[in-house]
Amino acid sequence: MKVIDKIPKLSTRPADAHKGNFGKVCIIAGSFGMSGAAALAGRAALRAGAGLVRVATPKSVLAIVASIEPSFTTIALPEDAAGLISARALNIILDAVNDNDCVAFGPGIGVSPALRSVLMSLLGQEKLRLLIDADGLNNLAKIKGWPVRLKAELILTPHPGELKRLWSGLFREPVSAKRQNQAAKLAQHTNSTVVLKGAGTVVTDGQKIYINNTGNPGMATAGSGDVLTGVITALMGQGLNNFDAAVLGVYVHGLAGDIASERTGQVSLIATDIIQALPDAFKKI
């Protein structure tokens, strides 16, 4: 595989630009008790430059999500008795897919048969640019043979535990001891871009590979992955291809974490500190 060390860049914004020029993105996230995941991903997408961000979330938590950030809009989704997105949400979600440039699915959504049904419908959407993270990956791991039915253009962003769950449903052999090999095999088998998170995050599409060198242990905090989801989705919406969006997203997310740790120290760093540091990170690059 070709090793990539050059960080992609966004194009300069024209003077006559409007919000439609910088991507309409939809983030399907949240559940009862997990409203913060949806809000973090949505706010991060805004700070990463998306022109219009829509957060689709269960109706019962919509007011909480909307109150955290007034700059994104929200879509109320039907839910089940546990506060998870229900199968009745599918048509609303598909309408949102058709009205947006890219979609993220997973932060804080929980795991259920209904969510797997929704996810299978998303996987079957031709030309859909879809990022799957967190509980989206945990639902995906329970769907047998999903790569055969895949038509969407995927970015998968697992941490090591999520990768092992995906691996056990796709391969008979044990997980490789080398992170680069893990990510590359998953990317090649699923025809996806894979972001294997952790120290030295690995980004690969099965042909090219990038090893990230930004970030610090303070970023091992709840919500950090939701922020990364928002950042990469925003970069997809601004026209970067999936691999370049993932590389730039991982790099700038880690750089923002480094800037934040200089302000707060690693022990006190939380996910909102990373979002607050994104403007300085983008200015640095």
C-alpha positions as CSV (number, residue, x, y, z in Angstrom):
1,M,0.0,0.0,0.0
2,K,1.0,3.6,-0.6
3,V,1.9,5.4,2.6
4,I,0.5,9.0,2.7
5,D,2.1,11.7,4.8
6,K,0.7,14.8,3.1
7,I,-2.3,16.3,4.8
8,P,-5.2,17.3,2.4
9,K,-6.4,20.9,2.4
10,L,-9.8,22.5,1.9
11,S,-10.2,24.9,-1.0
12,T,-10.2,28.6,-0.4
13,R,-13.7,29.9,0.1
14,P,-14.9,32.3,-2.7
15,A,-16.0,35.7,-1.8
16,D,-19.5,35.1,-3.1
17,A,-20.0,31.8,-1.2
18,H,-23.2,30.8,0.5
19,K,-23.9,28.0,3.0
20,G,-24.9,25.7,0.2
21,N,-21.4,25.7,-1.1
22,F,-20.0,24.0,2.0
23,G,-22.2,21.0,2.4
24,K,-25.5,19.9,3.8
25,V,-24.9,17.1,6.3
26,C,-27.2,15.0,8.4
27,I,-26.1,13.3,11.6
28,I,-28.4,10.5,12.9
29,A,-27.6,10.3,16.5
30,G,-28.8,10.2,20.1
31,S,-31.3,8.3,22.3
32,F,-32.8,8.7,25.7
33,G,-29.9,9.4,28.0
34,M,-27.4,10.0,25.1
35,S,-28.5,13.4,23.8
36,G,-24.9,14.7,24.3
37,A,-23.5,12.4,21.6
38,A,-25.8,14.0,19.0
39,A,-25.1,17.5,20.1
40,L,-21.3,17.0,20.2
41,A,-21.3,15.6,16.7
42,G,-23.5,18.3,15.4
43,R,-21.5,21.2,17.0
44,A,-18.2,19.7,15.8
45,A,-19.6,19.5,12.2
46,L,-20.4,23.2,12.4
47,R,-16.9,24.1,13.7
48,A,-15.4,22.0,10.9
49,G,-17.0,24.2,8.3
50,A,-20.2,22.4,7.2
51,G,-22.6,25.0,5.7
52,L,-25.8,23.4,7.1
53,V,-26.0,20.7,9.8
54,R,-29.1,18.7,10.6
55,V,-29.2,16.4,13.6
56,A,-31.9,13.7,13.4
57,T,-32.6,12.4,16.8
58,P,-35.5,10.8,18.8
59,K,-38.3,13.1,19.5
60,S,-38.1,12.9,23.3
61,V,-34.5,14.2,23.3
62,L,-34.8,16.7,20.5
63,A,-35.4,19.7,22.8
64,I,-32.3,18.9,24.8
65,V,-30.1,18.5,21.6
66,A,-31.5,21.7,20.1
67,S,-30.9,23.7,23.3
68,I,-27.2,22.8,23.3
69,E,-26.5,24.4,20.0
70,P,-28.8,26.8,18.1
71,S,-26.7,26.8,14.9
72,F,-27.8,23.4,13.7
73,T,-31.4,22.3,12.8
74,T,-33.0,19.2,14.1
75,I,-35.2,16.4,12.7
76,A,-37.6,14.6,15.1
77,L,-37.6,10.8,14.7
78,P,-40.1,8.3,16.0
79,E,-38.8,6.2,18.9
80,D,-39.6,3.0,20.8
81,A,-40.4,2.6,24.5
82,A,-36.7,2.6,25.4
83,G,-36.1,6.0,23.6
84,L,-34.3,4.5,20.7
85,I,-35.0,5.4,17.0
86,S,-37.7,3.1,15.8
87,A,-38.3,1.5,12.4
88,R,-41.1,4.0,11.8
89,A,-38.3,6.6,11.4
90,L,-37.1,5.1,8.1
91,N,-39.1,7.2,5.7
92,I,-38.1,10.4,7.5
93,I,-34.5,9.3,7.4
94,L,-34.6,8.5,3.7
95,D,-36.1,11.9,3.0
96,A,-33.2,13.5,4.9
97,V,-30.7,11.3,3.0
98,N,-32.0,12.6,-0.3
99,D,-31.8,16.2,0.9
100,N,-28.2,16.1,2.2
101,D,-24.7,15.6,0.7
102,C,-23.6,13.1,3.3
103,V,-24.8,11.3,6.4
104,A,-23.4,10.1,9.7
105,F,-25.0,7.3,11.6
106,G,-24.4,6.0,15.1
107,P,-23.3,8.3,17.9
108,G,-25.4,7.4,21.0
109,I,-28.1,5.6,19.1
110,G,-28.1,2.3,21.0
111,V,-28.5,-1.2,19.5
112,S,-31.8,-2.8,18.4
113,P,-33.3,-4.8,15.5
114,A,-35.1,-1.7,14.3
115,L,-31.8,0.3,14.1
116,R,-30.3,-2.6,12.2
117,S,-33.2,-2.4,9.8
118,V,-32.7,1.3,9.2
119,L,-29.0,0.8,8.8
120,M,-29.5,-1.9,6.2
121,S,-31.7,0.5,4.2
122,L,-28.9,3.1,4.3
123,L,-26.3,0.6,3.2
124,G,-28.4,-0.1,0.1
125,Q,-28.6,3.6,-1.0
126,E,-26.6,4.0,-4.2
127,K,-24.1,6.9,-4.1
128,L,-24.9,7.7,-0.4
129,R,-21.8,8.9,1.4
130,L,-22.2,7.4,4.8
131,L,-20.0,7.5,7.9
132,I,-20.8,4.8,10.5
133,D,-19.5,5.2,14.1
134,A,-20.1,4.1,17.6
135,D,-23.4,2.2,18.1
136,G,-23.8,2.3,14.3
137,L,-20.8,0.0,14.2
138,N,-22.2,-2.2,16.9
139,N,-25.5,-2.6,15.0
140,L,-23.5,-3.3,11.8
141,A,-21.5,-6.1,13.5
142,K,-24.8,-7.9,14.0
143,I,-25.8,-7.8,10.4
144,K,-24.7,-11.0,8.6
145,G,-23.2,-10.6,5.1
146,W,-23.7,-6.9,4.9
147,P,-20.8,-6.2,2.5
148,V,-22.6,-8.2,-0.3
149,R,-25.6,-5.8,-0.1
150,L,-23.5,-2.6,0.2
151,K,-24.1,0.2,-2.3
152,A,-23.3,3.2,-0.2
153,E,-19.8,4.8,0.0
154,L,-18.7,4.0,3.5
155,I,-16.3,5.4,6.1
156,L,-16.1,3.2,9.2
157,T,-14.6,4.7,12.3
158,P,-14.1,1.9,14.9
159,H,-12.1,1.9,18.1
160,P,-10.2,-1.4,18.7
161,G,-13.2,-3.0,20.5
162,E,-15.6,-2.1,17.7
163,L,-13.2,-3.4,15.1
164,K,-13.0,-6.8,16.9
165,R,-16.8,-7.0,16.8
166,L,-16.9,-6.2,13.1
167,W,-14.1,-8.7,12.5
168,S,-15.8,-11.6,14.2
169,G,-18.8,-11.2,11.9
170,L,-16.7,-11.0,8.7
171,F,-13.6,-13.2,9.0
172,R,-12.9,-16.7,10.3
173,E,-9.2,-16.0,11.2
174,P,-8.2,-14.2,14.4
175,V,-7.6,-10.4,14.4
176,S,-4.1,-9.5,13.2
177,A,-1.8,-8.2,15.9
178,K,-0.8,-5.3,13.7
179,R,-3.3,-2.3,13.6
180,Q,-2.3,-1.4,10.0
181,N,-3.1,-4.9,8.8
182,Q,-6.4,-4.9,10.7
183,A,-7.6,-1.7,9.1
184,A,-6.3,-2.6,5.7
185,K,-8.1,-6.0,5.6
186,L,-11.3,-4.5,6.8
187,A,-11.1,-1.8,4.2
188,Q,-10.4,-4.1,1.4
189,H,-13.1,-6.7,2.4
190,T,-15.8,-4.0,2.7
191,N,-14.6,-1.6,0.0
192,S,-14.7,1.2,2.6
193,T,-12.4,3.8,4.1
194,V,-11.5,2.7,7.6
195,V,-10.4,4.9,10.5
196,L,-9.0,2.7,13.2
197,K,-8.9,5.0,16.2
198,G,-6.4,5.1,19.0
199,A,-2.8,6.2,19.5
200,G,-1.5,6.6,15.9
201,T,-4.9,6.4,14.3
202,V,-4.8,4.4,11.0
203,V,-6.7,5.6,8.0
204,T,-6.8,3.4,4.9
205,D,-9.0,2.7,1.9
206,G,-7.2,-0.6,1.3
207,Q,-4.9,1.1,-1.3
208,K,-3.4,4.0,0.6
209,I,-2.6,4.3,4.3
210,Y,-2.0,7.2,6.7
211,I,-0.8,7.0,10.3
212,N,-1.7,10.0,12.3
213,N,0.8,11.8,14.5
214,T,-1.4,14.4,16.3
215,G,-3.4,13.9,19.5
216,N,-2.6,12.9,23.1
217,P,-3.9,10.7,26.0
218,G,-6.1,13.5,27.3
219,M,-8.4,12.8,24.3
220,A,-9.3,9.4,25.8
221,T,-12.5,10.9,27.1
222,A,-16.2,10.4,26.5
223,G,-17.5,12.2,23.4
224,S,-14.1,12.6,21.7
225,G,-15.2,10.1,19.0
226,D,-18.5,11.9,18.5
227,V,-16.5,15.1,17.8
228,L,-14.4,13.2,15.2
229,T,-17.6,12.0,13.5
230,G,-18.8,15.5,13.2
231,V,-15.5,16.8,11.8
232,I,-15.1,14.1,9.2
233,T,-18.7,14.4,8.1
234,A,-18.3,18.1,7.6
235,L,-15.2,17.6,5.5
236,M,-17.1,15.1,3.3
237,G,-19.8,17.7,2.9
238,Q,-17.2,20.3,1.7
239,G,-16.2,18.1,-1.2
240,L,-13.3,16.0,0.0
241,N,-13.3,12.4,-1.0
242,N,-13.8,9.9,1.7
243,F,-10.1,9.1,2.2
244,D,-9.0,12.7,2.2
245,A,-11.9,13.7,4.5
246,A,-10.8,11.0,7.0
247,V,-7.1,11.9,6.9
248,L,-7.7,15.6,7.4
249,G,-10.4,15.0,9.9
250,V,-8.2,12.7,12.1
251,Y,-5.3,15.2,11.8
252,V,-7.2,18.3,12.7
253,H,-9.1,16.5,15.5
254,G,-5.9,15.4,17.1
255,L,-4.3,18.9,16.6
256,A,-7.3,20.4,18.3
257,G,-6.8,18.0,21.1
258,D,-3.2,19.0,21.4
259,I,-4.2,22.7,21.5
260,A,-6.9,22.0,24.1
261,S,-4.4,20.0,26.3
262,E,-2.1,23.0,26.4
263,R,-4.9,25.0,27.8
264,T,-6.5,22.5,30.3
265,G,-3.9,19.8,30.7
266,Q,-4.6,16.2,29.7
267,V,-6.3,15.2,33.0
268,S,-9.0,17.9,32.7
269,L,-9.6,17.7,28.9
270,I,-13.2,17.0,27.8
271,A,-14.8,16.7,24.4
272,T,-16.1,20.2,24.3
273,D,-12.6,21.5,24.8
274,I,-11.6,19.8,21.5
275,I,-14.5,21.5,19.7
276,Q,-13.5,24.9,21.2
277,A,-10.0,24.3,19.9
278,L,-11.0,23.4,16.3
279,P,-10.9,27.1,15.0
280,D,-7.2,27.4,16.1
281,A,-6.4,24.0,14.6
282,F,-7.9,24.9,11.3
283,K,-6.0,28.2,11.3
284,K,-2.8,26.3,12.0
285,I,-3.2,24.2,8.8
